[in-house]
Amino acid sequence: MRRRGPSWELRVYLGRDALTGAKRYATRSVRGPRADAQRVLRDMVAAAEAGVTHHAGATFRELCEAWLTSARVQLAANTAAETRRVLDRHLLPTLGDAPLAGLRAEHFDALYRLLQGGGDAKPSGAATVRRVHGVAHRALNIGVRWGWLAANPASGAMAPRVVRGPIAPPSPPEVASLIAAARRREPALATLVTLAATTGARRGELCGLRWSDLNPVTGELDIVRAITLVDGRTVIGPTKTRRSRRIHLDRATCAALAEHRRRNRVAPGADGFLFSTGPGREDPWRPDRVSRSFRRLAVEVGLDHVRFHDLRHFVATRLLGAGIDLRTVAGRLGHSHASTTLNVYAAFLPSADQHAAEVIAHLFNPNDPGPDIDVAATPRANPRRKRA
């Protein structure tokens, strides 16, 4: 540690390069009192002893920029844009110039308190702060993997819990009234609302549907892409989970799509977006256009509390309430894991504990008629093969 004018120059020996044999050093310049410089120097020494020798003097900003540049090819366009906004608006102005070696959990706790308190800006909600924490944690995890730091300081931070509000999906009569009103106002919107209320597909996924995704013979629909908005422009990309899925449509929905095709004079075998503007059908509806149209529709029929996303909740809760198994519902909604469906819709699972108790009791008392069980659906052991 050497004094260089108003700063302290810190230098830590990192050993010799394995290829060239040259000596390697980590260097930093710190302004402030000697005690601050000594604290940073101790962190640098600890990092060197832990094997974190590459980019030992890097700042949080340098890591975030390197991480986002590397991850951009794997992120959906809207996810990359949102990550960029979180960095520029919340993380980098406060912690961007902080050296990685000096970051601690308390620095992130202080930032979260500042965001929730508002400071000179509007206070941020718990969901926003959790999103900020998620971006910081992912960036620092990559830093650990790359060897830029020994441990993730955000792992010990106390991000606020997000209390999920109650889900209040519309009733079947309310959905029917929305579809009926849409038929009078805009038939194409009625078709889209029908698809949303029978498939549970996301708004962007519906906007991204093409005629080639529909098999009118089998009634199957492939959901392989989504339309998102990035800085006001439409971007065609993969679904939210980056996975495609195939779902079956009921006869009434297939008939609505056939009528939609005739109404728009789409020739057999022709492609293009199901919901499009322009003669070539290559300009898909924007997701915000769908939300605005649905909002006007809901207000018109006196259901201004219903959002377009509530149609997805409608599908999930009705299927679970009807006893459809969790994995099937998760697959139809496009959830990567059934646990996601369970976490969101656990309150809507039908109560089957009494039924389960009766099933077990019947095993020990065969004379008891037991519960009403579909014997054909009950799995049986494979019969033993007879010897020839």
C-alpha positions as CSV (number, residue, x, y, z in Angstrom):
1,M,0.0,0.0,0.0
2,R,1.6,3.3,-1.1
3,R,0.4,6.9,-0.9
4,R,-0.1,8.5,-4.3
5,G,-1.2,12.1,-3.8
6,P,-4.8,12.1,-2.5
7,S,-5.1,8.3,-3.1
8,W,-3.7,5.0,-1.9
9,E,-2.3,2.6,-4.4
10,L,-3.0,-1.0,-3.5
11,R,-1.1,-3.9,-5.0
12,V,-1.5,-7.6,-4.3
13,Y,0.8,-10.4,-5.7
14,L,-1.2,-13.1,-7.5
15,G,1.6,-15.5,-8.3
16,R,3.2,-16.3,-11.7
17,D,1.3,-16.8,-15.0
18,A,1.0,-20.5,-15.8
19,L,1.9,-19.9,-19.4
20,T,4.4,-17.1,-19.5
21,G,5.9,-17.3,-16.0
22,A,5.4,-13.5,-15.5
23,K,4.5,-12.1,-12.1
24,R,0.8,-11.1,-11.8
25,Y,-0.6,-8.4,-9.6
26,A,-4.0,-7.0,-8.7
27,T,-4.0,-3.2,-8.3
28,R,-6.5,-0.7,-7.0
29,S,-6.6,3.0,-6.3
30,V,-8.6,4.1,-3.3
31,R,-9.4,7.7,-2.2
32,G,-10.0,8.4,1.5
33,P,-8.5,7.7,4.9
34,R,-5.8,5.0,5.5
35,A,-8.3,2.8,7.3
36,D,-10.6,2.6,4.2
37,A,-7.6,1.6,2.0
38,Q,-6.5,-1.0,4.5
39,R,-10.0,-2.5,4.5
40,V,-10.0,-2.7,0.7
41,L,-6.5,-4.2,0.8
42,R,-7.6,-6.9,3.2
43,D,-10.5,-7.8,0.8
44,M,-8.1,-8.0,-2.1
45,V,-5.8,-10.3,-0.2
46,A,-8.7,-12.5,0.9
47,A,-9.9,-12.7,-2.7
48,A,-6.4,-13.7,-3.9
49,E,-6.1,-16.4,-1.2
50,A,-9.6,-17.7,-2.2
51,G,-8.4,-18.1,-5.8
52,V,-10.3,-15.1,-7.2
53,T,-7.4,-13.7,-9.1
54,H,-9.1,-12.6,-12.4
55,H,-10.6,-9.1,-12.4
56,A,-9.8,-8.7,-8.7
57,G,-10.1,-4.9,-8.9
58,A,-13.3,-4.9,-11.0
59,T,-16.4,-2.8,-10.1
60,F,-20.0,-3.9,-9.9
61,R,-20.7,-1.9,-13.0
62,E,-18.0,-3.8,-15.0
63,L,-19.4,-7.1,-14.0
64,C,-23.0,-6.2,-14.8
65,E,-22.0,-4.9,-18.2
66,A,-20.0,-8.0,-19.0
67,W,-22.7,-10.3,-17.7
68,L,-25.5,-8.6,-19.7
69,T,-23.4,-8.6,-22.9
70,S,-22.8,-12.3,-22.5
71,A,-26.4,-13.2,-21.5
72,R,-28.2,-11.1,-24.1
73,V,-28.1,-13.9,-26.7
74,Q,-29.9,-16.2,-24.3
75,L,-32.5,-13.7,-22.9
76,A,-35.8,-12.9,-24.5
77,A,-35.8,-9.4,-26.0
78,N,-38.2,-8.0,-23.4
79,T,-36.2,-9.6,-20.6
80,A,-33.0,-8.1,-21.8
81,A,-34.6,-4.7,-22.1
82,E,-36.1,-4.9,-18.6
83,T,-32.8,-6.0,-17.1
84,R,-31.2,-3.0,-18.7
85,R,-33.8,-0.7,-17.2
86,V,-33.3,-2.2,-13.7
87,L,-29.5,-1.7,-14.0
88,D,-29.7,1.8,-15.2
89,R,-32.5,3.0,-13.0
90,H,-31.8,1.3,-9.7
91,L,-28.6,-0.6,-9.3
92,L,-25.8,1.2,-11.2
93,P,-26.5,4.8,-10.0
94,T,-26.0,3.6,-6.4
95,L,-23.6,0.6,-6.5
96,G,-22.1,0.8,-10.0
97,D,-18.7,2.2,-9.0
98,A,-18.4,0.0,-5.9
99,P,-15.5,-2.5,-6.1
100,L,-16.7,-6.1,-6.1
101,A,-14.3,-7.0,-3.4
102,G,-15.9,-4.5,-1.0
103,L,-19.6,-5.3,-1.6
104,R,-21.5,-6.7,1.4
105,A,-25.0,-7.7,2.0
106,E,-25.6,-4.6,4.0
107,H,-25.0,-2.5,0.9
108,F,-27.9,-4.2,-0.9
109,D,-30.1,-4.0,2.2
110,A,-29.4,-0.2,2.3
111,L,-30.4,0.1,-1.4
112,Y,-33.6,-1.8,-0.8
113,R,-34.6,0.5,2.1
114,L,-33.8,3.5,-0.1
115,L,-36.0,2.2,-2.9
116,Q,-38.9,1.5,-0.6
117,G,-38.5,4.8,1.2
118,G,-38.5,6.7,-2.1
119,G,-35.9,9.2,-1.3
120,D,-36.3,11.9,-4.0
121,A,-38.4,9.6,-6.1
122,K,-41.7,7.7,-5.8
123,P,-41.3,4.7,-3.4
124,S,-40.9,1.4,-5.1
125,G,-43.2,-1.6,-4.2
126,A,-42.0,-4.9,-2.9
127,A,-42.3,-6.5,-6.3
128,T,-40.0,-3.9,-7.9
129,V,-37.4,-4.3,-5.1
130,R,-37.5,-8.1,-5.5
131,R,-36.9,-7.6,-9.2
132,V,-33.9,-5.4,-8.5
133,H,-32.6,-8.0,-6.0
134,G,-33.0,-10.8,-8.7
135,V,-31.0,-8.9,-11.3
136,A,-28.2,-8.1,-8.8
137,H,-28.1,-11.7,-7.5
138,R,-27.9,-13.2,-11.0
139,A,-25.1,-10.9,-12.0
140,L,-23.1,-11.6,-8.9
141,N,-23.7,-15.4,-9.3
142,I,-22.1,-15.1,-12.7
143,G,-19.2,-13.2,-11.2
144,V,-18.6,-16.1,-8.8
145,R,-18.7,-18.6,-11.7
146,W,-16.3,-16.5,-13.7
147,G,-13.9,-16.1,-10.7
148,W,-14.4,-12.4,-10.3
149,L,-15.3,-12.8,-6.6
150,A,-15.4,-15.5,-4.1
151,A,-19.0,-15.4,-2.9
152,N,-22.2,-13.6,-3.8
153,P,-22.8,-10.7,-1.3
154,A,-26.4,-10.4,-2.4
155,S,-27.2,-13.9,-1.1
156,G,-27.4,-12.5,2.5
157,A,-29.4,-9.5,1.6
158,M,-33.0,-9.3,2.9
159,A,-35.2,-8.5,-0.1
160,P,-38.8,-7.8,0.9
161,R,-41.5,-10.5,0.5
162,V,-44.1,-10.0,-2.1
163,V,-47.6,-10.8,-0.9
164,R,-49.6,-12.3,-3.7
165,G,-53.0,-10.7,-4.0
166,P,-56.1,-12.9,-4.2
167,I,-57.0,-14.2,-7.7
168,A,-60.5,-13.4,-8.7
169,P,-61.1,-14.8,-12.2
170,P,-64.4,-14.0,-14.0
171,S,-67.3,-16.4,-13.9
172,P,-68.4,-18.4,-17.0
173,P,-71.4,-16.1,-17.6
174,E,-69.1,-13.0,-17.4
175,V,-66.7,-14.6,-20.0
176,A,-69.7,-15.4,-22.2
177,S,-70.9,-11.8,-22.0
178,L,-67.5,-10.5,-23.0
179,I,-67.3,-12.8,-26.0
180,A,-70.9,-11.8,-27.0
181,A,-70.1,-8.1,-26.8
182,A,-66.9,-8.6,-28.8
183,R,-68.8,-10.3,-31.6
184,R,-71.0,-7.2,-31.9
185,R,-68.1,-4.8,-31.7
186,E,-65.2,-6.6,-33.4
187,P,-65.5,-10.2,-34.5
188,A,-61.7,-10.8,-34.7
189,L,-61.4,-9.7,-31.0
190,A,-64.2,-12.1,-30.1
191,T,-62.1,-15.0,-31.7
192,L,-59.0,-13.9,-29.7
193,V,-61.0,-13.7,-26.5
194,T,-62.5,-17.1,-27.2
195,L,-59.0,-18.6,-27.7
196,A,-57.8,-16.9,-24.5
197,A,-60.7,-18.3,-22.5
198,T,-60.3,-21.9,-23.8
199,T,-56.5,-22.3,-24.0
200,G,-55.2,-20.0,-21.2
201,A,-52.5,-18.8,-23.6
202,R,-50.6,-15.6,-22.7
203,R,-51.4,-12.4,-24.5
204,G,-48.2,-12.3,-26.5
205,E,-48.5,-16.0,-27.5
206,L,-52.0,-15.3,-29.0
207,C,-50.7,-12.4,-30.9
208,G,-47.9,-14.6,-32.3
209,L,-50.1,-17.4,-33.6
210,R,-49.9,-18.2,-37.3
211,W,-52.3,-20.2,-39.5
212,S,-49.5,-22.8,-40.0
213,D,-49.7,-23.4,-36.2
214,L,-53.3,-24.7,-36.5
215,N,-54.2,-28.2,-37.6
216,P,-57.9,-27.9,-38.4
217,V,-58.2,-31.7,-39.0
218,T,-57.0,-32.8,-35.5
219,G,-57.9,-29.6,-33.7
220,E,-54.4,-29.1,-32.4
221,L,-52.7,-25.8,-31.9
222,D,-48.9,-25.3,-31.6
223,I,-47.8,-22.4,-29.5
224,V,-44.2,-21.7,-30.5
225,R,-43.7,-17.9,-30.4
226,A,-44.7,-14.7,-28.7
227,I,-45.0,-11.1,-29.6
228,T,-43.4,-8.7,-27.1
229,L,-42.9,-4.9,-27.0
230,V,-39.3,-3.7,-26.6
231,D,-38.9,0.1,-26.5
232,G,-42.2,0.6,-28.3
233,R,-41.5,-1.8,-31.2
234,T,-42.8,-5.4,-31.7
235,V,-40.4,-8.2,-31.5
236,I,-41.1,-11.8,-32.5
237,G,-39.4,-14.3,-30.2
238,P,-39.9,-17.6,-28.3
239,T,-42.5,-18.1,-25.6
240,K,-41.8,-16.9,-22.0
241,T,-40.4,-20.3,-21.0
242,R,-38.6,-20.7,-24.4
243,R,-40.5,-23.9,-25.0
244,S,-43.2,-24.7,-27.5
245,R,-46.3,-26.7,-26.6
246,R,-49.2,-28.4,-28.5
247,I,-52.7,-28.2,-27.1
248,H,-56.1,-29.5,-28.3
249,L,-59.0,-27.2,-29.1
250,D,-62.7,-27.9,-28.5
251,R,-65.1,-28.1,-31.4
252,A,-66.7,-24.7,-30.7
253,T,-63.3,-23.0,-30.7
254,C,-62.3,-24.7,-33.9
255,A,-65.5,-23.5,-35.5
256,A,-64.8,-20.0,-34.3
257,L,-61.4,-20.1,-36.0
258,A,-62.9,-21.5,-39.2
259,E,-65.4,-18.7,-39.3
260,H,-62.5,-16.2,-38.5
261,R,-60.6,-17.7,-41.5
262,R,-63.6,-17.3,-43.9
263,R,-64.3,-13.8,-42.7
264,N,-60.7,-12.8,-43.4
265,R,-60.6,-14.7,-46.7
266,V,-57.5,-16.7,-45.8
267,A,-57.1,-19.3,-48.5
268,P,-56.4,-22.9,-47.6
269,G,-52.7,-23.5,-47.1
270,A,-52.0,-19.8,-46.8
271,D,-50.0,-18.6,-43.8
272,G,-49.7,-15.4,-41.9
273,F,-50.7,-14.3,-38.4
274,L,-54.1,-15.2,-37.1
275,F,-54.6,-11.7,-35.8
276,S,-53.0,-9.2,-38.1
277,T,-53.3,-5.8,-39.8
278,G,-52.4,-5.2,-43.4
279,P,-53.1,-7.2,-46.5
280,G,-50.2,-9.6,-46.2
281,R,-51.1,-10.7,-42.7
282,E,-47.5,-10.3,-41.7
283,D,-48.1,-7.5,-39.2
284,P,-49.3,-9.1,-35.9
285,W,-51.5,-7.4,-33.4
286,R,-49.5,-5.6,-30.8
287,P,-50.1,-6.9,-27.2
288,D,-50.9,-3.4,-26.0
289,R,-53.5,-3.1,-28.7
290,V,-55.2,-6.2,-27.4
291,S,-55.2,-4.9,-23.8
292,R,-56.7,-1.6,-24.8
293,S,-59.4,-3.2,-26.9
294,F,-60.3,-5.7,-24.1
295,R,-60.3,-2.9,-21.6
296,R,-62.9,-0.9,-23.6
297,L,-64.9,-4.1,-24.0
298,A,-64.9,-4.9,-20.3
299,V,-66.0,-1.4,-19.4
300,E,-68.8,-1.6,-22.0
301,V,-70.3,-4.7,-20.4
302,G,-69.8,-3.5,-16.8
303,L,-66.9,-5.7,-16.0
304,D,-64.2,-3.1,-15.7
305,H,-62.5,-5.1,-12.9
306,V,-61.7,-7.9,-15.3
307,R,-58.2,-7.8,-17.0
308,F,-57.2,-9.7,-20.1
309,H,-54.8,-11.8,-18.0
310,D,-57.7,-12.9,-15.9
311,L,-58.9,-15.1,-18.7
312,R,-55.7,-17.2,-18.1
313,H,-56.7,-17.4,-14.4
314,F,-60.2,-18.4,-15.5
315,V,-58.9,-21.4,-17.5
316,A,-56.5,-22.5,-14.7
317,T,-59.0,-22.3,-11.9
318,R,-61.9,-24.0,-13.8
319,L,-59.7,-26.9,-15.0
320,L,-58.3,-27.5,-11.5
321,G,-61.8,-27.2,-10.0
322,A,-63.0,-29.8,-12.4
323,G,-60.4,-32.3,-11.2
324,I,-58.0,-32.1,-14.2
325,D,-54.6,-33.2,-13.0
326,L,-52.0,-30.6,-12.2
327,R,-49.5,-31.6,-14.8
328,T,-52.0,-31.4,-17.6
329,V,-53.1,-27.9,-16.5
330,A,-49.5,-26.8,-16.2
331,G,-48.8,-28.1,-19.7
332,R,-51.8,-26.3,-21.2
333,L,-50.8,-23.0,-19.5
334,G,-47.2,-23.3,-20.6
335,H,-45.6,-23.5,-17.1
336,S,-42.2,-25.0,-17.1
337,H,-42.9,-26.9,-13.8
338,A,-46.2,-28.0,-12.3
339,S,-44.9,-26.5,-9.0
340,T,-45.4,-23.0,-10.6
341,T,-49.1,-23.8,-11.2
342,L,-49.4,-25.2,-7.7
343,N,-47.9,-22.1,-6.1
344,V,-50.2,-19.7,-8.0
345,Y,-53.5,-21.7,-7.9
346,A,-53.2,-23.9,-4.8
347,A,-56.3,-22.3,-3.2
348,F,-58.4,-23.5,-6.2
349,L,-57.4,-27.2,-6.0
350,P,-60.5,-29.3,-5.2
351,S,-60.5,-30.8,-1.7
352,A,-59.9,-34.5,-2.0
353,D,-58.7,-35.4,1.4
354,Q,-61.9,-37.0,2.5
355,H,-62.0,-39.0,-0.7
356,A,-58.4,-40.1,0.0
357,A,-59.3,-41.3,3.5
358,E,-62.2,-43.4,2.2
359,V,-60.0,-45.0,-0.5
360,I,-57.5,-46.1,2.2
361,A,-60.2,-47.3,4.5
362,H,-61.8,-49.4,1.8
363,L,-58.6,-51.4,1.4
364,F,-59.0,-52.8,5.0
365,N,-62.8,-53.2,4.8
366,P,-63.7,-54.8,1.4
367,N,-67.4,-55.1,2.5
368,D,-67.7,-51.3,2.7
369,P,-68.9,-50.0,-0.7
370,G,-66.2,-47.4,-0.4
371,P,-66.0,-44.2,-2.5
372,D,-67.3,-43.9,-6.0
373,I,-64.1,-44.9,-7.9
374,D,-63.7,-45.2,-11.6
375,V,-62.3,-48.8,-11.6
376,A,-61.3,-48.5,-15.2
377,A,-59.0,-45.6,-14.4
378,T,-57.5,-47.4,-11.4
379,P,-54.0,-48.7,-12.2
380,R,-53.4,-52.4,-11.9
381,A,-50.3,-54.5,-11.5
382,N,-49.1,-56.1,-14.7
383,P,-50.2,-59.8,-14.8
384,R,-47.4,-62.4,-14.5
385,R,-46.5,-63.9,-17.8
386,K,-47.4,-67.6,-18.1
387,R,-44.7,-70.0,-19.0
388,A,-45.1,-71.8,-22.3
